[in-house]
Amino acid sequence: MDVRRRLGLNVQRLRRAKGWSQEEFAELAGLHRTYVSGVERGVRNPTITVVEKLAVTLGIGIGDLAE
């Protein structure tokens, strides 16, 4: 599986586990909702800075998003 798709599915799974909508999660991470949507669908190629924002917001390590 493509790393972008794997990262997106992990973000989506963890976000849903916290009960957050994409909009709530995006606001907490300092990103736009449509950007988060693109990451979750695997169509965005986020920078390491964005991956860090996602991980910090979810309370996990950066590497955990790529597993």
Predicted model as a PDB file, atoms N, CA, C, CB and O in Angstrom, pLDDT in the B-factor column:
MODEL        1                                                                  
ATOM      1  N   MET A   1       0.851  -1.183   0.000  1.00 79.00           N  
ATOM      2  CA  MET A   1       0.000   0.000   0.000  1.00 79.00           C  
ATOM      3  C   MET A   1       0.893   1.240   0.000  1.00 79.00           C  
ATOM      4  CB  MET A   1      -0.966   0.001   1.230  1.00 79.00           C  
ATOM      5  O   MET A   1       1.912   1.292   0.688  1.00 79.00           O  
ATOM      6  N   ASP A   2       0.493   2.215  -0.771  1.00 91.00           N  
ATOM      7  CA  ASP A   2       1.203   3.483  -0.865  1.00 91.00           C  
ATOM      8  C   ASP A   2       1.287   4.143   0.513  1.00 91.00           C  
ATOM      9  CB  ASP A   2       0.507   4.421  -1.874  1.00 91.00           C  
ATOM     10  O   ASP A   2       0.321   4.116   1.275  1.00 91.00           O  
ATOM     11  N   VAL A   3       2.430   4.728   0.828  1.00 92.00           N  
ATOM     12  CA  VAL A   3       2.638   5.334   2.147  1.00 92.00           C  
ATOM     13  C   VAL A   3       1.651   6.474   2.411  1.00 92.00           C  
ATOM     14  CB  VAL A   3       4.074   5.853   2.267  1.00 92.00           C  
ATOM     15  O   VAL A   3       1.228   6.669   3.550  1.00 92.00           O  
ATOM     16  N   ARG A   4       1.281   7.227   1.374  1.00 95.00           N  
ATOM     17  CA  ARG A   4       0.304   8.313   1.569  1.00 95.00           C  
ATOM     18  C   ARG A   4      -1.059   7.756   1.958  1.00 95.00           C  
ATOM     19  CB  ARG A   4       0.175   9.163   0.290  1.00 95.00           C  
ATOM     20  O   ARG A   4      -1.750   8.321   2.805  1.00 95.00           O  
ATOM     21  N   ARG A   5      -1.436   6.659   1.341  1.00 96.00           N  
ATOM     22  CA  ARG A   5      -2.727   6.027   1.650  1.00 96.00           C  
ATOM     23  C   ARG A   5      -2.708   5.444   3.062  1.00 96.00           C  
ATOM     24  CB  ARG A   5      -3.057   4.917   0.618  1.00 96.00           C  
ATOM     25  O   ARG A   5      -3.671   5.585   3.815  1.00 96.00           O  
ATOM     26  N   ARG A   6      -1.605   4.792   3.409  1.00 96.00           N  
ATOM     27  CA  ARG A   6      -1.465   4.210   4.745  1.00 96.00           C  
ATOM     28  C   ARG A   6      -1.517   5.296   5.818  1.00 96.00           C  
ATOM     29  CB  ARG A   6      -0.147   3.421   4.851  1.00 96.00           C  
ATOM     30  O   ARG A   6      -2.203   5.146   6.829  1.00 96.00           O  
ATOM     31  N   LEU A   7      -0.787   6.392   5.591  1.00 97.00           N  
ATOM     32  CA  LEU A   7      -0.805   7.515   6.530  1.00 97.00           C  
ATOM     33  C   LEU A   7      -2.224   8.074   6.663  1.00 97.00           C  
ATOM     34  CB  LEU A   7       0.171   8.625   6.069  1.00 97.00           C  
ATOM     35  O   LEU A   7      -2.690   8.341   7.770  1.00 97.00           O  
ATOM     36  N   GLY A   8      -2.897   8.248   5.542  1.00 97.00           N  
ATOM     37  CA  GLY A   8      -4.251   8.788   5.553  1.00 97.00           C  
ATOM     38  C   GLY A   8      -5.231   7.917   6.302  1.00 97.00           C  
ATOM     39  O   GLY A   8      -6.060   8.421   7.060  1.00 97.00           O  
ATOM     40  N   LEU A   9      -5.147   6.619   6.100  1.00 97.00           N  
ATOM     41  CA  LEU A   9      -6.038   5.700   6.806  1.00 97.00           C  
ATOM     42  C   LEU A   9      -5.766   5.713   8.304  1.00 97.00           C  
ATOM     43  CB  LEU A   9      -5.883   4.281   6.257  1.00 97.00           C  
ATOM     44  O   LEU A   9      -6.695   5.626   9.107  1.00 97.00           O  
ATOM     45  N   ASN A  10      -4.497   5.821   8.681  1.00 97.00           N  
ATOM     46  CA  ASN A  10      -4.157   5.899  10.100  1.00 97.00           C  
ATOM     47  C   ASN A  10      -4.669   7.187  10.730  1.00 97.00           C  
ATOM     48  CB  ASN A  10      -2.650   5.797  10.287  1.00 97.00           C  
ATOM     49  O   ASN A  10      -5.200   7.171  11.841  1.00 97.00           O  
ATOM     50  N   VAL A  11      -4.512   8.293  10.026  1.00 98.00           N  
ATOM     51  CA  VAL A  11      -5.031   9.570  10.537  1.00 98.00           C  
ATOM     52  C   VAL A  11      -6.538   9.469  10.716  1.00 98.00           C  
ATOM     53  CB  VAL A  11      -4.674  10.744   9.579  1.00 98.00           C  
ATOM     54  O   VAL A  11      -7.073   9.854  11.755  1.00 98.00           O  
ATOM     55  N   GLN A  12      -7.210   8.961   9.718  1.00 98.00           N  
ATOM     56  CA  GLN A  12      -8.669   8.843   9.775  1.00 98.00           C  
ATOM     57  C   GLN A  12      -9.119   7.941  10.932  1.00 98.00           C  
ATOM     58  CB  GLN A  12      -9.204   8.295   8.445  1.00 98.00           C  
ATOM     59  O   GLN A  12     -10.044   8.288  11.666  1.00 98.00           O  
ATOM     60  N   ARG A  13      -8.476   6.805  11.090  1.00 97.00           N  
ATOM     61  CA  ARG A  13      -8.826   5.868  12.156  1.00 97.00           C  
ATOM     62  C   ARG A  13      -8.637   6.504  13.533  1.00 97.00           C  
ATOM     63  CB  ARG A  13      -7.978   4.593  12.043  1.00 97.00           C  
ATOM     64  O   ARG A  13      -9.508   6.400  14.397  1.00 97.00           O  
ATOM     65  N   LEU A  14      -7.497   7.162  13.731  1.00 97.00           N  
ATOM     66  CA  LEU A  14      -7.201   7.775  15.023  1.00 97.00           C  
ATOM     67  C   LEU A  14      -8.100   8.981  15.302  1.00 97.00           C  
ATOM     68  CB  LEU A  14      -5.738   8.198  15.077  1.00 97.00           C  
ATOM     69  O   LEU A  14      -8.519   9.196  16.439  1.00 97.00           O  
ATOM     70  N   ARG A  15      -8.391   9.753  14.279  1.00 98.00           N  
ATOM     71  CA  ARG A  15      -9.291  10.902  14.434  1.00 98.00           C  
ATOM     72  C   ARG A  15     -10.677  10.432  14.842  1.00 98.00           C  
ATOM     73  CB  ARG A  15      -9.369  11.721  13.127  1.00 98.00           C  
ATOM     74  O   ARG A  15     -11.279  10.981  15.765  1.00 98.00           O  
ATOM     75  N   ARG A  16     -11.177   9.428  14.162  1.00 98.00           N  
ATOM     76  CA  ARG A  16     -12.506   8.895  14.481  1.00 98.00           C  
ATOM     77  C   ARG A  16     -12.549   8.296  15.879  1.00 98.00           C  
ATOM     78  CB  ARG A  16     -12.915   7.839  13.456  1.00 98.00           C  
ATOM     79  O   ARG A  16     -13.555   8.414  16.579  1.00 98.00           O  
ATOM     80  N   ALA A  17     -11.449   7.650  16.290  1.00 98.00           N  
ATOM     81  CA  ALA A  17     -11.395   7.064  17.628  1.00 98.00           C  
ATOM     82  C   ALA A  17     -11.526   8.137  18.710  1.00 98.00           C  
ATOM     83  CB  ALA A  17     -10.086   6.287  17.814  1.00 98.00           C  
ATOM     84  O   ALA A  17     -12.017   7.869  19.807  1.00 98.00           O  
ATOM     85  N   LYS A  18     -11.086   9.346  18.392  1.00 98.00           N  
ATOM     86  CA  LYS A  18     -11.215  10.460  19.336  1.00 98.00           C  
ATOM     87  C   LYS A  18     -12.570  11.145  19.221  1.00 98.00           C  
ATOM     88  CB  LYS A  18     -10.104  11.477  19.105  1.00 98.00           C  
ATOM     89  O   LYS A  18     -12.891  12.030  20.014  1.00 98.00           O  
ATOM     90  N   GLY A  19     -13.365  10.737  18.237  1.00 98.00           N  
ATOM     91  CA  GLY A  19     -14.697  11.303  18.068  1.00 98.00           C  
ATOM     92  C   GLY A  19     -14.714  12.678  17.427  1.00 98.00           C  
ATOM     93  O   GLY A  19     -15.681  13.424  17.584  1.00 98.00           O  
ATOM     94  N   TRP A  20     -13.649  13.022  16.702  1.00 98.00           N  
ATOM     95  CA  TRP A  20     -13.538  14.332  16.063  1.00 98.00           C  
ATOM     96  C   TRP A  20     -13.999  14.273  14.618  1.00 98.00           C  
ATOM     97  CB  TRP A  20     -12.100  14.844  16.134  1.00 98.00           C  
ATOM     98  O   TRP A  20     -13.726  13.308  13.903  1.00 98.00           O  
ATOM     99  N   SER A  21     -14.693  15.303  14.202  1.00 98.00           N  
ATOM    100  CA  SER A  21     -14.985  15.473  12.782  1.00 98.00           C  
ATOM    101  C   SER A  21     -13.701  15.955  12.099  1.00 98.00           C  
ATOM    102  CB  SER A  21     -16.176  16.489  12.554  1.00 98.00           C  
ATOM    103  O   SER A  21     -12.746  16.355  12.764  1.00 98.00           O  
ATOM    104  N   GLN A  22     -13.694  15.910  10.772  1.00 97.00           N  
ATOM    105  CA  GLN A  22     -12.533  16.445  10.051  1.00 97.00           C  
ATOM    106  C   GLN A  22     -12.362  17.919  10.365  1.00 97.00           C  
ATOM    107  CB  GLN A  22     -12.684  16.237   8.529  1.00 97.00           C  
ATOM    108  O   GLN A  22     -11.237  18.396  10.519  1.00 97.00           O  
ATOM    109  N   GLU A  23     -13.453  18.634  10.460  1.00 98.00           N  
ATOM    110  CA  GLU A  23     -13.391  20.068  10.732  1.00 98.00           C  
ATOM    111  C   GLU A  23     -12.794  20.341  12.117  1.00 98.00           C  
ATOM    112  CB  GLU A  23     -14.793  20.689  10.628  1.00 98.00           C  
ATOM    113  O   GLU A  23     -11.941  21.216  12.265  1.00 98.00           O  
ATOM    114  N   GLU A  24     -13.241  19.595  13.124  1.00 98.00           N  
ATOM    115  CA  GLU A  24     -12.699  19.774  14.481  1.00 98.00           C  
ATOM    116  C   GLU A  24     -11.207  19.451  14.508  1.00 98.00           C  
ATOM    117  CB  GLU A  24     -13.457  18.878  15.495  1.00 98.00           C  
ATOM    118  O   GLU A  24     -10.407  20.199  15.069  1.00 98.00           O  
ATOM    119  N   PHE A  25     -10.850  18.336  13.898  1.00 98.00           N  
ATOM    120  CA  PHE A  25      -9.456  17.913  13.876  1.00 98.00           C  
ATOM    121  C   PHE A  25      -8.581  18.929  13.145  1.00 98.00           C  
ATOM    122  CB  PHE A  25      -9.332  16.540  13.218  1.00 98.00           C  
ATOM    123  O   PHE A  25      -7.501  19.287  13.614  1.00 98.00           O  
ATOM    124  N   ALA A  26      -9.058  19.383  11.999  1.00 98.00           N  
ATOM    125  CA  ALA A  26      -8.295  20.360  11.215  1.00 98.00           C  
ATOM    126  C   ALA A  26      -8.056  21.629  12.019  1.00 98.00           C  
ATOM    127  CB  ALA A  26      -9.028  20.696   9.908  1.00 98.00           C  
ATOM    128  O   ALA A  26      -6.954  22.178  12.004  1.00 98.00           O  
ATOM    129  N   GLU A  27      -9.073  22.092  12.715  1.00 98.00           N  
ATOM    130  CA  GLU A  27      -8.933  23.309  13.519  1.00 98.00           C  
ATOM    131  C   GLU A  27      -7.901  23.103  14.625  1.00 98.00           C  
ATOM    132  CB  GLU A  27     -10.293  23.717  14.127  1.00 98.00           C  
ATOM    133  O   GLU A  27      -7.060  23.971  14.857  1.00 98.00           O  
ATOM    134  N   LEU A  28      -7.960  21.975  15.299  1.00 98.00           N  
ATOM    135  CA  LEU A  28      -6.997  21.680  16.363  1.00 98.00           C  
ATOM    136  C   LEU A  28      -5.568  21.591  15.825  1.00 98.00           C  
ATOM    137  CB  LEU A  28      -7.370  20.372  17.064  1.00 98.00           C  
ATOM    138  O   LEU A  28      -4.620  21.987  16.502  1.00 98.00           O  
ATOM    139  N   ALA A  29      -5.420  21.070  14.609  1.00 98.00           N  
ATOM    140  CA  ALA A  29      -4.096  20.899  13.996  1.00 98.00           C  
ATOM    141  C   ALA A  29      -3.608  22.160  13.288  1.00 98.00           C  
ATOM    142  CB  ALA A  29      -4.129  19.748  13.008  1.00 98.00           C  
ATOM    143  O   ALA A  29      -2.448  22.235  12.884  1.00 98.00           O  
ATOM    144  N   GLY A  30      -4.489  23.153  13.137  1.00 98.00           N  
ATOM    145  CA  GLY A  30      -4.097  24.374  12.438  1.00 98.00           C  
ATOM    146  C   GLY A  30      -4.049  24.205  10.932  1.00 98.00           C  
ATOM    147  O   GLY A  30      -3.243  24.840  10.252  1.00 98.00           O  
ATOM    148  N   LEU A  31      -4.926  23.333  10.409  1.00 98.00           N  
ATOM    149  CA  LEU A  31      -4.971  23.059   8.975  1.00 98.00           C  
ATOM    150  C   LEU A  31      -6.382  23.299   8.456  1.00 98.00           C  
ATOM    151  CB  LEU A  31      -4.516  21.609   8.674  1.00 98.00           C  
ATOM    152  O   LEU A  31      -7.315  23.464   9.241  1.00 98.00           O  
ATOM    153  N   HIS A  32      -6.538  23.318   7.155  1.00 98.00           N  
ATOM    154  CA  HIS A  32      -7.861  23.479   6.550  1.00 98.00           C  
ATOM    155  C   HIS A  32      -8.523  22.102   6.427  1.00 98.00           C  
ATOM    156  CB  HIS A  32      -7.758  24.176   5.149  1.00 98.00           C  
ATOM    157  O   HIS A  32      -7.846  21.104   6.183  1.00 98.00           O  
ATOM    158  N   ARG A  33      -9.836  22.055   6.595  1.00 97.00           N  
ATOM    159  CA  ARG A  33     -10.563  20.788   6.537  1.00 97.00           C  
ATOM    160  C   ARG A  33     -10.357  20.065   5.216  1.00 97.00           C  
ATOM    161  CB  ARG A  33     -12.037  21.027   6.760  1.00 97.00           C  
ATOM    162  O   ARG A  33     -10.214  18.842   5.201  1.00 97.00           O  
ATOM    163  N   THR A  34     -10.341  20.792   4.113  1.00 98.00           N  
ATOM    164  CA  THR A  34     -10.165  20.128   2.820  1.00 98.00           C  
ATOM    165  C   THR A  34      -8.760  19.526   2.686  1.00 98.00           C  
ATOM    166  CB  THR A  34     -10.423  21.121   1.674  1.00 98.00           C  
ATOM    167  O   THR A  34      -8.572  18.532   1.984  1.00 98.00           O  
ATOM    168  N   TYR A  35      -7.784  20.126   3.358  1.00 98.00           N  
ATOM    169  CA  TYR A  35      -6.438  19.569   3.335  1.00 98.00           C  
ATOM    170  C   TYR A  35      -6.421  18.245   4.103  1.00 98.00           C  
ATOM    171  CB  TYR A  35      -5.416  20.570   3.939  1.00 98.00           C  
ATOM    172  O   TYR A  35      -5.854  17.256   3.639  1.00 98.00           O  
ATOM    173  N   VAL A  36      -7.053  18.240   5.291  1.00 98.00           N  
ATOM    174  CA  VAL A  36      -7.135  17.010   6.086  1.00 98.00           C  
ATOM    175  C   VAL A  36      -7.851  15.923   5.287  1.00 98.00           C  
ATOM    176  CB  VAL A  36      -7.872  17.269   7.430  1.00 98.00           C  
ATOM    177  O   VAL A  36      -7.440  14.762   5.305  1.00 98.00           O  
ATOM    178  N   SER A  37      -8.905  16.295   4.596  1.00 98.00           N  
ATOM    179  CA  SER A  37      -9.634  15.342   3.762  1.00 98.00           C  
ATOM    180  C   SER A  37      -8.711  14.733   2.712  1.00 98.00           C  
ATOM    181  CB  SER A  37     -10.834  16.025   3.084  1.00 98.00           C  
ATOM    182  O   SER A  37      -8.731  13.522   2.490  1.00 98.00           O  
ATOM    183  N   GLY A  38      -7.912  15.561   2.073  1.00 98.00           N  
ATOM    184  CA  GLY A  38      -6.976  15.071   1.061  1.00 98.00           C  
ATOM    185  C   GLY A  38      -5.925  14.146   1.638  1.00 98.00           C  
ATOM    186  O   GLY A  38      -5.543  13.162   1.005  1.00 98.00           O  
ATOM    187  N   VAL A  39      -5.456  14.456   2.836  1.00 98.00           N  
ATOM    188  CA  VAL A  39      -4.483  13.581   3.507  1.00 98.00           C  
ATOM    189  C   VAL A  39      -5.130  12.235   3.797  1.00 98.00           C  
ATOM    190  CB  VAL A  39      -3.960  14.228   4.825  1.00 98.00           C  
ATOM    191  O   VAL A  39      -4.544  11.188   3.522  1.00 98.00           O  
ATOM    192  N   GLU A  40      -6.339  12.264   4.351  1.00 98.00           N  
ATOM    193  CA  GLU A  40      -7.022  11.016   4.706  1.00 98.00           C  
ATOM    194  C   GLU A  40      -7.327  10.155   3.480  1.00 98.00           C  
ATOM    195  CB  GLU A  40      -8.315  11.323   5.449  1.00 98.00           C  
ATOM    196  O   GLU A  40      -7.343   8.928   3.577  1.00 98.00           O  
ATOM    197  N   ARG A  41      -7.565  10.779   2.341  1.00 97.00           N  
ATOM    198  CA  ARG A  41      -7.843  10.021   1.118  1.00 97.00           C  
ATOM    199  C   ARG A  41      -6.575   9.583   0.394  1.00 97.00           C  
ATOM    200  CB  ARG A  41      -8.694  10.847   0.183  1.00 97.00           C  
ATOM    201  O   ARG A  41      -6.638   8.825  -0.573  1.00 97.00           O  
ATOM    202  N   GLY A  42      -5.417  10.064   0.865  1.00 95.00           N  
ATOM    203  CA  GLY A  42      -4.149   9.688   0.261  1.00 95.00           C  
ATOM    204  C   GLY A  42      -3.830  10.429  -1.018  1.00 95.00           C  
ATOM    205  O   GLY A  42      -2.971   9.992  -1.783  1.00 95.00           O  
ATOM    206  N   VAL A  43      -4.502  11.542  -1.267  1.00 96.00           N  
ATOM    207  CA  VAL A  43      -4.243  12.309  -2.485  1.00 96.00           C  
ATOM    208  C   VAL A  43      -3.312  13.499  -2.238  1.00 96.00           C  
ATOM    209  CB  VAL A  43      -5.554  12.800  -3.074  1.00 96.00           C  
ATOM    210  O   VAL A  43      -2.837  14.123  -3.187  1.00 96.00           O  
ATOM    211  N   ARG A  44      -3.057  13.807  -0.992  1.00 95.00           N  
ATOM    212  CA  ARG A  44      -2.102  14.857  -0.638  1.00 95.00           C  
ATOM    213  C   ARG A  44      -0.780  14.208  -0.265  1.00 95.00           C  
ATOM    214  CB  ARG A  44      -2.636  15.740   0.531  1.00 95.00           C  
ATOM    215  O   ARG A  44      -0.743  13.079   0.223  1.00 95.00           O  
ATOM    216  N   ASN A  45       0.294  14.931  -0.500  1.00 95.00           N  
ATOM    217  CA  ASN A  45       1.622  14.480  -0.121  1.00 95.00           C  
ATOM    218  C   ASN A  45       2.124  15.460   0.944  1.00 95.00           C  
ATOM    219  CB  ASN A  45       2.601  14.407  -1.372  1.00 95.00           C  
ATOM    220  O   ASN A  45       2.872  16.385   0.629  1.00 95.00           O  
ATOM    221  N   PRO A  46       1.711  15.260   2.213  1.00 96.00           N  
ATOM    222  CA  PRO A  46       2.028  16.242   3.246  1.00 96.00           C  
ATOM    223  C   PRO A  46       3.519  16.317   3.548  1.00 96.00           C  
ATOM    224  CB  PRO A  46       1.275  15.917   4.507  1.00 96.00           C  
ATOM    225  O   PRO A  46       4.239  15.322   3.465  1.00 96.00           O  
ATOM    226  N   THR A  47       3.961  17.515   3.899  1.00 96.00           N  
ATOM    227  CA  THR A  47       5.353  17.698   4.313  1.00 96.00           C  
ATOM    228  C   THR A  47       5.532  17.090   5.700  1.00 96.00           C  
ATOM    229  CB  THR A  47       5.753  19.213   4.310  1.00 96.00           C  
ATOM    230  O   THR A  47       4.554  16.787   6.385  1.00 96.00           O  
ATOM    231  N   ILE A  48       6.765  16.917   6.100  1.00 96.00           N  
ATOM    232  CA  ILE A  48       7.054  16.374   7.425  1.00 96.00           C  
ATOM    233  C   ILE A  48       6.521  17.311   8.507  1.00 96.00           C  
ATOM    234  CB  ILE A  48       8.572  16.152   7.604  1.00 96.00           C  
ATOM    235  O   ILE A  48       6.153  16.857   9.590  1.00 96.00           O  
ATOM    236  N   THR A  49       6.477  18.600   8.228  1.00 97.00           N  
ATOM    237  CA  THR A  49       5.932  19.574   9.180  1.00 97.00           C  
ATOM    238  C   THR A  49       4.443  19.328   9.402  1.00 97.00           C  
ATOM    239  CB  THR A  49       6.164  21.015   8.676  1.00 97.00           C  
ATOM    240  O   THR A  49       3.963  19.396  10.534  1.00 97.00           O  
ATOM    241  N   VAL A  50       3.720  19.045   8.336  1.00 97.00           N  
ATOM    242  CA  VAL A  50       2.286  18.759   8.450  1.00 97.00           C  
ATOM    243  C   VAL A  50       2.082  17.428   9.165  1.00 97.00           C  
ATOM    244  CB  VAL A  50       1.613  18.734   7.050  1.00 97.00           C  
ATOM    245  O   VAL A  50       1.192  17.315  10.008  1.00 97.00           O  
ATOM    246  N   VAL A  51       2.887  16.421   8.846  1.00 97.00           N  
ATOM    247  CA  VAL A  51       2.781  15.126   9.517  1.00 97.00           C  
ATOM    248  C   VAL A  51       3.010  15.311  11.025  1.00 97.00           C  
ATOM    249  CB  VAL A  51       3.807  14.108   8.923  1.00 97.00           C  
ATOM    250  O   VAL A  51       2.334  14.682  11.840  1.00 97.00           O  
ATOM    251  N   GLU A  52       3.949  16.162  11.382  1.00 97.00           N  
ATOM    252  CA  GLU A  52       4.195  16.437  12.794  1.00 97.00           C  
ATOM    253  C   GLU A  52       2.968  17.081  13.447  1.00 97.00           C  
ATOM    254  CB  GLU A  52       5.424  17.349  12.955  1.00 97.00           C  
ATOM    255  O   GLU A  52       2.589  16.701  14.555  1.00 97.00           O  
ATOM    256  N   LYS A  53       2.348  18.046  12.774  1.00 97.00           N  
ATOM    257  CA  LYS A  53       1.135  18.681  13.301  1.00 97.00           C  
ATOM    258  C   LYS A  53       0.031  17.648  13.533  1.00 97.00           C  
ATOM    259  CB  LYS A  53       0.640  19.776  12.336  1.00 97.00           C  
ATOM    260  O   LYS A  53      -0.648  17.674  14.560  1.00 97.00           O  
ATOM    261  N   LEU A  54      -0.141  16.746  12.576  1.00 98.00           N  
ATOM    262  CA  LEU A  54      -1.154  15.709  12.696  1.00 98.00           C  
ATOM    263  C   LEU A  54      -0.858  14.802  13.887  1.00 98.00           C  
ATOM    264  CB  LEU A  54      -1.234  14.886  11.407  1.00 98.00           C  
ATOM    265  O   LEU A  54      -1.745  14.507  14.687  1.00 98.00           O  
ATOM    266  N   ALA A  55       0.392  14.365  13.997  1.00 98.00           N  
ATOM    267  CA  ALA A  55       0.783  13.458  15.073  1.00 98.00           C  
ATOM    268  C   ALA A  55       0.636  14.113  16.446  1.00 98.00           C  
ATOM    269  CB  ALA A  55       2.220  12.994  14.871  1.00 98.00           C  
ATOM    270  O   ALA A  55       0.102  13.503  17.373  1.00 98.00           O  
ATOM    271  N   VAL A  56       1.103  15.337  16.573  1.00 98.00           N  
ATOM    272  CA  VAL A  56       1.010  16.047  17.858  1.00 98.00           C  
ATOM    273  C   VAL A  56      -0.451  16.211  18.259  1.00 98.00           C  
ATOM    274  CB  VAL A  56       1.703  17.432  17.776  1.00 98.00           C  
ATOM    275  O   VAL A  56      -0.810  16.001  19.418  1.00 98.00           O  
ATOM    276  N   THR A  57      -1.276  16.581  17.313  1.00 98.00           N  
ATOM    277  CA  THR A  57      -2.709  16.758  17.597  1.00 98.00           C  
ATOM    278  C   THR A  57      -3.348  15.451  18.047  1.00 98.00           C  
ATOM    279  CB  THR A  57      -3.440  17.296  16.358  1.00 98.00           C  
ATOM    280  O   THR A  57      -4.209  15.444  18.926  1.00 98.00           O  
ATOM    281  N   LEU A  58      -2.922  14.347  17.439  1.00 98.00           N  
ATOM    282  CA  LEU A  58      -3.463  13.033  17.797  1.00 98.00           C  
ATOM    283  C   LEU A  58      -2.794  12.443  19.047  1.00 98.00           C  
ATOM    284  CB  LEU A  58      -3.297  12.072  16.625  1.00 98.00           C  
ATOM    285  O   LEU A  58      -3.252  11.436  19.586  1.00 98.00           O  
ATOM    286  N   GLY A  59      -1.715  13.077  19.496  1.00 97.00           N  
ATOM    287  CA  GLY A  59      -1.022  12.616  20.694  1.00 97.00           C  
ATOM    288  C   GLY A  59      -0.184  11.368  20.484  1.00 97.00           C  
ATOM    289  O   GLY A  59      -0.055  10.535  21.381  1.00 97.00           O  
ATOM    290  N   ILE A  60       0.385  11.244  19.285  1.00 97.00           N  
ATOM    291  CA  ILE A  60       1.208  10.079  18.957  1.00 97.00           C  
ATOM    292  C   ILE A  60       2.515  10.537  18.318  1.00 97.00           C  
ATOM    293  CB  ILE A  60       0.446   9.112  18.009  1.00 97.00           C  
ATOM    294  O   ILE A  60       2.693  11.722  18.034  1.00 97.00           O  
ATOM    295  N   GLY A  61       3.420   9.600  18.095  1.00 95.00           N  
ATOM    296  CA  GLY A  61       4.682   9.911  17.433  1.00 95.00           C  
ATOM    297  C   GLY A  61       4.501   9.944  15.916  1.00 95.00           C  
ATOM    298  O   GLY A  61       3.586   9.321  15.379  1.00 95.00           O  
ATOM    299  N   ILE A  62       5.367  10.663  15.245  1.00 94.00           N  
ATOM    300  CA  ILE A  62       5.302  10.787  13.793  1.00 94.00           C  
ATOM    301  C   ILE A  62       5.360   9.408  13.116  1.00 94.00           C  
ATOM    302  CB  ILE A  62       6.450  11.677  13.288  1.00 94.00           C  
ATOM    303  O   ILE A  62       4.598   9.134  12.189  1.00 94.00           O  
ATOM    304  N   GLY A  63       6.254   8.563  13.579  1.00 92.00           N  
ATOM    305  CA  GLY A  63       6.420   7.234  12.987  1.00 92.00           C  
ATOM    306  C   GLY A  63       5.188   6.361  13.089  1.00 92.00           C  
ATOM    307  O   GLY A  63       4.969   5.481  12.257  1.00 92.00           O  
ATOM    308  N   ASP A  64       4.376   6.608  14.118  1.00 92.00           N  
ATOM    309  CA  ASP A  64       3.170   5.804  14.297  1.00 92.00           C  
ATOM    310  C   ASP A  64       2.158   6.003  13.161  1.00 92.00           C  
ATOM    311  CB  ASP A  64       2.521   6.142  15.627  1.00 92.00           C  
ATOM    312  O   ASP A  64       1.332   5.127  12.905  1.00 92.00           O  
ATOM    313  N   LEU A  65       2.221   7.133  12.495  1.00 92.00           N  
ATOM    314  CA  LEU A  65       1.282   7.399  11.407  1.00 92.00           C  
ATOM    315  C   LEU A  65       1.601   6.599  10.145  1.00 92.00           C  
ATOM    316  CB  LEU A  65       1.278   8.877  11.082  1.00 92.00           C  
ATOM    317  O   LEU A  65       0.730   6.393   9.300  1.00 92.00           O  
ATOM    318  N   ALA A  66       2.839   6.151  10.019  1.00 87.00           N  
ATOM    319  CA  ALA A  66       3.241   5.431   8.802  1.00 87.00           C  
ATOM    320  C   ALA A  66       3.191   3.909   8.968  1.00 87.00           C  
ATOM    321  CB  ALA A  66       4.645   5.847   8.398  1.00 87.00           C  
ATOM    322  O   ALA A  66       3.462   3.172   8.020  1.00 87.00           O  
ATOM    323  N   GLU A  67       2.851   3.448  10.146  1.00 83.00           N  
ATOM    324  CA  GLU A  67       2.841   2.001  10.394  1.00 83.00           C  
ATOM    325  C   GLU A  67       1.706   1.332   9.671  1.00 83.00           C  
ATOM    326  CB  GLU A  67       2.743   1.709  11.879  1.00 83.00           C  
ATOM    327  O   GLU A  67       1.545   0.115   9.766  1.00 83.00           O  
TER     328      GLU A  67                                                      
ENDMDL                                                                          
END                                                                             
